[in-house]
């Protein structure tokens, strides 16, 4: 027998052992199923699958009857069905191991982890999750898994080339980022939780992150400073991701772009530090804990953000039609209204292929980031809170100035 032929049997045996060990430790000693039962169940499933479908159906029926008998025997002391379901699932995992051992092994680990996390999961559902959280989770799932796949993922001519799939995806991102901030505040507290979600969200979409933080600041005005810090941190993620992408696509541009990236990043860090110092000096009492009845996100505000971005993109398309299609630099810059990374990488790729000169590519990247700063500025007012929007607008203006200063230094530094 070769190693490849032994692998399915080893995966089935490992699945039975892993789940059986967890059940053996979790159940009382008089339980009818234990380690040996689960190992034999996995091996029975693997053997039946190797013989054929009729044998597998017979084995499943037999184990179904056995689990029913075991439940009838123990239901007075243990009314749950977890062990019975786990035993039938172990048979199926043993059968699956004959086809895809890696998938069967991974599912076995996941099953054992879920079984072992009983106390943690029960505590999370009963003590941490609120009814608002459950309703919001269902709404977010519907927006991401039902509505999003139904929207066409292509430019629509009668909508000036807008992509409804992309626009709705941004609205979903706003809701996800708001939810991350909500979870972060629950777990880490308001200050650290918002900072982490802002930095991580910036790698996905800084514009969506700023919109989410603006809406969070509107619902919780006492956290406006912390939301601003998170929004500024998203700019740091933007410039870090931009440097990596440009370095991968067009390494020869990175040396000239590096001063701009450094100044932009330093400006974002200084903005965060200034807010942190101001918040520390002004704080007279600890930040309030997040209410269990607070909503993880505001769906209407997320849709409003997508509508604002649609308007910005329509205006950009109209401006591009006036300029004509001859200017690749202007086209890349206007594309930055939607996504600075995509527009900048496009310009870098054109430079790598010799279509654009390095100085033209750098100008296009500068225009793309500047145009995206306008989208971020609009996103800062998405929460309808003037103070947050003005502070974010001032930061975006300062970052754009630092960016162009860095581009000038890079160009004149050779």
C-alpha positions in Angstrom: 0.0 0.0 0.0 1.2 3.5 -0.9 1.2 6.6 1.3 -1.6 8.1 -0.9 -3.8 5.1 -0.4 -3.3 5.2 3.4 -4.1 8.9 3.8 -7.9 8.6 3.6 -7.9 5.9 6.3 -5.5 8.0 8.5 -7.8 11.0 8.1 -10.9 9.0 9.1 -9.0 7.5 12.1 -7.8 11.0 13.1 -11.3 12.4 12.9 -12.8 9.7 15.1 -10.0 10.0 17.6 -10.3 13.8 17.8 -14.0 14.0 18.2 -14.1 10.9 20.4 -11.5 12.3 22.9 -13.5 15.5 23.2 -16.7 13.5 23.8 -15.0 11.1 26.3 -13.9 14.1 28.4 -17.2 16.0 28.2 -19.6 13.2 29.0 -20.3 11.3 32.2 -18.7 7.9 32.6 -22.0 6.1 32.2 -22.6 7.6 28.7 -23.2 5.0 26.0 -20.8 6.5 23.5 -17.2 7.3 24.1 -13.8 7.3 22.4 -14.0 3.8 20.9 -17.6 4.5 19.6 -16.4 7.5 17.6 -13.3 5.8 16.2 -15.4 2.9 15.1 -18.0 5.2 13.6 -15.4 7.0 11.5 -13.8 3.7 10.3 -17.2 2.3 9.5 -18.0 5.4 7.4 -14.7 5.1 5.6 -15.2 1.3 5.0 -18.7 1.8 3.7 -17.7 4.6 1.3 -14.9 2.3 0.0 -17.5 -0.5 -0.7 -20.2 1.7 -2.3 -23.2 3.8 -1.7 -25.5 1.0 -0.6 -23.1 0.0 2.1 -22.9 3.7 3.2 -26.6 4.0 3.4 -26.9 0.8 5.4 -24.2 2.0 7.9 -25.9 5.4 8.3 -29.2 3.8 8.9 -27.6 1.5 11.5 -25.9 4.3 13.3 -29.1 6.4 13.2 -30.9 3.6 15.0 -28.1 3.2 17.5 -28.0 6.9 18.3 -31.8 6.9 18.7 -31.5 4.0 21.2 -28.7 5.8 23.1 -30.8 9.0 23.3 -33.8 7.1 24.6 -31.6 5.6 27.3 -30.0 8.9 28.5 -32.6 11.5 27.8 -33.7 11.7 31.4 -30.2 12.8 32.6 -29.1 14.4 29.4 -31.9 15.7 27.1 -29.5 17.2 24.5 -28.8 15.7 21.1 -25.2 17.0 20.6 -23.4 13.7 21.1 -25.9 11.8 18.9 -25.5 14.3 16.1 -21.7 14.2 16.5 -21.7 10.4 16.1 -23.7 10.5 12.8 -21.4 13.3 11.6 -18.4 11.3 12.4 -19.7 8.5 10.2 -20.1 11.0 7.3 -16.6 12.5 7.9 -15.1 9.0 7.7 -16.9 8.5 4.4 -15.8 12.0 3.2 -12.2 11.1 4.0 -12.2 8.5 1.2 -12.8 11.4 -1.3 -11.1 14.4 0.2 -9.0 13.6 3.2 -7.9 17.2 3.8 -11.4 18.5 3.9 -12.5 15.7 6.2 -9.6 16.4 8.6 -10.4 20.1 8.6 -14.1 19.5 9.3 -13.1 17.1 12.1 -11.0 19.8 13.8 -13.8 22.3 13.4 -16.3 19.9 14.9 -14.1 19.1 17.8 -13.5 22.8 18.4 -17.3 23.6 18.4 -17.9 20.8 20.8 -15.1 21.9 23.2 -16.3 25.5 23.1 -19.7 24.7 24.6 -19.4 26.9 27.6 -17.8 29.8 25.7 -20.5 29.7 23.0 -23.3 29.5 25.5 -21.9 32.4 27.5 -21.5 34.5 24.3 -25.0 33.9 23.0 -26.7 34.3 26.4 -24.7 37.1 28.0 -23.0 39.0 25.2 -25.3 39.0 22.2 -28.4 41.1 22.5 -31.6 41.0 20.5 -30.3 44.0 18.5 -27.1 42.2 17.7 -29.0 39.1 16.3 -31.4 41.3 14.2 -28.4 43.3 12.9 -26.5 40.1 12.1 -29.5 38.8 10.1 -29.8 42.1 8.2 -26.1 42.2 7.4 -26.2 38.6 6.2 -29.1 39.3 3.9 -27.3 42.4 2.5 -24.1 40.5 1.8 -25.4 37.0 0.9 -28.8 37.7 -0.7 -28.8 41.2 -2.2 -25.1 41.5 -3.2 -25.0 38.4 -5.4 -28.2 39.5 -7.2 -26.7 42.8 -8.4 -25.0 42.9 -11.8 -21.2 43.0 -11.4 -20.5 45.1 -14.5 -20.7 48.7 -15.6 -24.2 49.8 -16.6 -24.3 52.1 -19.6 -27.5 53.9 -18.7 -26.1 54.7 -15.2 -23.0 56.3 -16.7 -21.0 53.2 -16.3 -21.7 52.7 -12.5 -21.3 49.2 -11.1 -24.2 48.5 -8.7 -22.4 45.5 -7.3 -19.4 47.6 -6.3 -21.6 50.4 -4.8 -23.6 48.0 -2.7 -20.4 46.2 -1.6 -19.2 49.6 -0.2 -22.5 49.9 1.7 -22.0 46.4 3.1 -18.4 47.3 4.0 -19.6 50.3 6.0 -22.0 48.1 7.9 -19.2 45.5 8.5 -16.8 48.1 9.7 -19.4 49.6 12.0 -20.0 46.1 13.4 -16.3 45.6 13.9 -16.2 48.8 15.9 -19.2 47.6 17.9 -17.5 44.3 18.7 -14.2 45.9 19.4 -15.8 48.3 21.9 -17.5 45.4 23.5 -14.4 43.3 23.9 -11.5 45.9 24.2 -13.4 49.0 25.3 -14.2 52.1 23.4 -10.7 53.5 22.9 -8.7 50.4 21.9 -11.6 48.7 20.1 -12.3 51.6 17.8 -8.6 52.1 17.0 -8.1 48.5 16.0 -11.2 48.4 13.8 -10.2 51.7 12.2 -6.7 50.5 11.3 -7.9 47.1 10.0 -10.8 48.7 8.2 -8.5 51.1 6.4 -6.9 48.1 4.6 -10.3 47.2 3.2 -11.7 50.7 2.4 -10.6 53.9 4.2 -13.5 55.8 2.7 -16.0 53.2 4.1 -14.2 53.2 7.4 -14.4 57.0 7.8 -18.1 56.8 6.9 -18.6 54.1 9.5 -16.8 56.1 12.2 -18.7 59.3 11.3 -22.0 57.4 11.8 -20.7 55.9 15.1 -19.8 59.4 16.3 -23.3 60.6 15.5 -24.9 57.8 17.5 -22.4 58.2 20.4 -21.3 61.8 20.6 -19.1 61.2 23.6 -16.9 58.9 21.4 -16.3 61.5 18.7 -12.6 61.9 19.5 -12.1 58.1 19.5 -13.9 57.8 16.2 -11.8 60.5 14.7 -8.6 58.7 15.8 -9.9 55.5 14.2 -10.7 57.4 11.0 -7.2 58.9 10.9 -5.7 55.5 11.5 -7.5 54.2 8.4 -5.4 56.8 6.4 -2.2 55.1 7.7 -3.5 51.8 6.5 -4.2 53.3 3.1 -0.7 54.6 2.6 0.9 51.4 3.8 -1.2 49.3 1.4 -0.4 51.8 -1.4 3.3 51.5 -0.9 3.2 47.7 -1.0 1.0 47.5 -4.1 3.1 50.1 -6.1 6.3 48.4 -4.9 5.0 45.1 -6.3 3.7 46.4 -9.6 6.4 49.0 -10.4 9.4 48.9 -8.1 11.2 51.6 -10.0 8.5 54.1 -8.9 8.8 53.3 -5.3 12.0 55.3 -4.6 10.4 58.5 -6.0 7.1 57.8 -4.3 8.6 57.0 -0.9 9.0 60.6 0.4 5.3 61.2 -0.3 4.3 58.0 1.4 6.4 58.7 4.4 5.1 62.3 4.8 1.5 61.1 4.4 2.0 58.4 7.0 3.7 60.8 9.4 0.9 63.2 9.0 -1.7 60.5 9.8 0.3 59.4 12.9 0.7 63.0 14.1 -3.1 63.6 13.7 -3.8 60.5 15.8 -1.3 61.6 18.5 -2.7 65.1 18.6 -6.2 63.7 19.1 -5.0 61.2 21.7 -3.2 63.9 23.7 -6.2 66.2 23.5 -8.6 63.4 24.6 -6.3 62.5 27.5 -6.1 66.1 28.7 -9.8 66.6 28.4 -10.9 63.3 29.9 -12.4 63.7 33.4 -14.0 60.3 33.6 -13.6 57.0 31.9 -15.5 56.4 28.6 -18.9 54.8 29.1 -19.5 51.1 28.4 -21.4 50.2 25.3 -25.1 49.7 25.9 -26.4 46.2 25.3 -29.3 47.7 23.3 -27.1 49.8 21.0 -27.2 48.9 17.3 -24.0 47.5 15.7 -24.6 49.6 12.6 -27.1 51.9 11.0 -28.3 50.4 7.6 -30.0 53.6 6.4 -26.8 55.6 6.9 -24.8 53.0 5.0 -27.2 53.2 2.1 -27.0 57.0 2.3 -23.2 56.7 2.0 -23.5 54.6 -1.1 -25.8 57.2 -2.6 -23.4 60.0 -1.8 -20.6 58.1 -3.4 -22.8 57.4 -6.5 -23.3 61.1 -6.9 -19.5 61.8 -6.7 -18.8 59.1 -9.3 -21.5 60.5 -11.6 -19.9 64.0 -11.3 -16.5 62.4 -12.0 -17.8 60.7 -15.1 -19.3 63.9 -16.4 -15.9 65.7 -15.9 -14.1 62.9 -17.7 -16.5 63.2 -20.6 -15.7 66.9 -20.9 -11.9 66.2 -20.7 -12.1 63.4 -23.3 -10.3 60.1 -23.2 -7.0 61.3 -24.3 -5.5 62.1 -20.9 -4.5 58.9 -19.1 -3.3 60.9 -16.1 -6.6 62.8 -15.6 -8.5 59.5 -16.1 -6.5 57.7 -13.4 -7.0 60.7 -11.1 -10.7 60.8 -11.6 -10.9 57.0 -10.9 -9.5 57.8 -7.5 -12.9 59.1 -6.4 -13.9 55.4 -6.2 -10.7 53.6 -5.2 -7.3 55.3 -4.8 -5.5 51.9 -4.7 -7.0 50.6 -8.0 -6.3 53.9 -9.8 -2.8 54.2 -8.4 -1.9 50.6 -9.3 -3.3 51.1 -12.8 -1.0 54.2 -13.2 1.9 52.2 -11.8 1.3 49.3 -14.2 1.1 51.7 -17.2 4.5 53.1 -16.1 5.9 49.6 -15.8 4.8 48.9 -19.4 6.2 52.1 -20.7 2.8 53.7 -21.5 3.3 56.5 -19.0 6.5 58.2 -18.0 7.5 57.9 -14.3 6.6 61.6 -13.6 3.2 61.1 -15.3 2.5 58.0 -13.3 3.5 59.8 -10.0 1.2 62.7 -11.0 -1.6 60.2 -11.7 -1.1 58.6 -8.3 -1.1 62.0 -6.6 -4.4 62.9 -8.4 -5.9 59.6 -7.5 -5.1 60.0 -3.8 -6.3 63.6 -3.9 -9.6 62.7 -5.5 -10.0 59.9 -3.0 -9.5 62.5 -0.3 -12.5 64.3 -1.6 -14.5 61.1 -1.3 -13.2 60.6 2.3 -14.2 64.2 3.1 -17.7 63.5 1.8 -17.7 60.3 3.9 -16.8 62.3 7.0 -20.1 64.2 6.7 -22.1 61.0 6.1 -23.0 60.9 9.8 -24.5 64.4 9.6 -22.2 65.6 12.4 -20.5 68.9 11.5 -17.6 68.7 14.0 -16.5 65.3 12.8 -16.8 66.2 9.2 -14.8 69.4 9.5 -12.0 67.8 11.5 -11.8 65.0 8.9 -11.8 67.5 6.1 -8.9 69.4 7.7 -6.9 66.2 8.1 -7.5 65.1 4.5 -6.4 68.6 3.2 -3.2 68.4 5.3 -2.5 64.9 4.1 -2.9 65.9 0.5 -0.5 68.8 0.9 2.0 66.5 2.5 1.6 64.0 -0.3 2.3 66.6 -3.0 5.2 67.9 -1.0 6.6 64.4 -0.9 6.1 63.9 -4.6 7.9 67.2 -5.3 10.8 66.1 -3.1 10.9 62.7 -4.8 11.0 64.2 -8.2 13.7 66.8 -7.4 15.7 64.3 -5.4 16.3 62.2 -8.6 
